[in-house]
Amino acid sequence: MRLIAGFEGFRSDLYDDAAGHCTIGYGHLVHTGNCDGSESAEFRHGVTRERALEILGDDAESAAATVNDAVKVPLEQDQFDALTSFVFNVGSGAFRESTLLRLLNEGKYDEVPEQLDRWVKAGSRTLAGLVARRKAEGELFTRGTVQPADDGTMTTRDVQRALKRLGWPLKVDGAWGGDTYAAVEDFQRGFAFWKLLIDGHAGPKTQEAIKASADQGGKCSPNFLFKEFKSSGNGWIKVSRELVLGLEDYRELVGKPVEVVSGYRDPQKNASIPGAAKNSQHMYGNACDLDPVKPTAAVKALKRFSGIGYQGASGLVRHVDVRHVGPNTTKSSVRDPAIWIY
């Protein structure tokens, strides 16, 4: 987002961009065509820098989602960031129809910088600003040399180091490989303080969230830590945001701290447990086993869990899950959860 903000610059008032489209803030497209007075009151009165940054964050997230969806080959973080900046500038439709995307999806990474250099015109005019932007994006794609190390942006090693402190069994090697991608994706899925785009890429909002979690000792919510949901098998962490939010409500119901007896189970660990369902919700980070202290009716009334298992002898709940986030083979919901006896 810093890279995009630097290229776009900030304007608090409405203006027509180089292509003649109504724009405000950090390059936010208000509508196509010149500004004509039809804009919303918020934009007609101008925006603050803080509001413009919020809008930029949403726009950058949309651009990142386009890259994540359209690109079918693996990307390192710098490559992803360069393409996100590019999509933000040229638009999702143009990117999806571009020769650049076709060549990239054919695995021709080395042709991307040259393709970027073709996108330097507004109308029929070549703009010096676009020439500089494409050059910087091309350098970032190939070498990652644009963003200075002291601007607060996390490097790949920073991300790996932080996630390792939070509990993921990662190597801090500076390579954005499959494990790092999966750890970021699982962090995004479980972070409950605010909702993150689950794309496996450490964009600005995700970096902010990683730092916030690390500053709070590894919390994924006000009262739970990521590492509490770690598999006792391979040590990986996977937890659903919806499960964590449900457990926060359950903790309030109980009126005291709640222990996660069993959270995520990697497939090998799940297979080693006698009687465990082959497609257990634990394998998706959707389930939690608890000390049995509350009856089924009270837990069901929370309307947070779509799966509830209870002890036959006591009637107290020892398992909750959020299978409604998927996979949901029982078609259960928080209003009509699957309920069974152990």
Secondary structure, DSSP 8 states (H G I E B T S, - for coil): -HHHHHHH--EEEEEE-TTS-EEEETTEEEESSS--S-S-HHHHT---HHHHHHHHHHHHHHHHHHHHHH--S---HHHHHHHHHHHHHH-HHHHHT-HHHHHHHTT-GGGHHHHHTT--EETTEE-HHHHHHHHHHHHHHHT--SS-TTSS---HHHHHHHHHHHT-----SS---HHHHHHHHHHHHH--SS----SS---HHHHHHHHHHHHTTSEEETTEEGGGGB-TTT--B---HHHHHHHHHHHHHHTS----SB----HHHHHTSTT--TT-GGGGT-EEE----SBHHHHHTT---SEEEE-TTT-BEEEEE-GGGS--TT---SSS-EEEE-
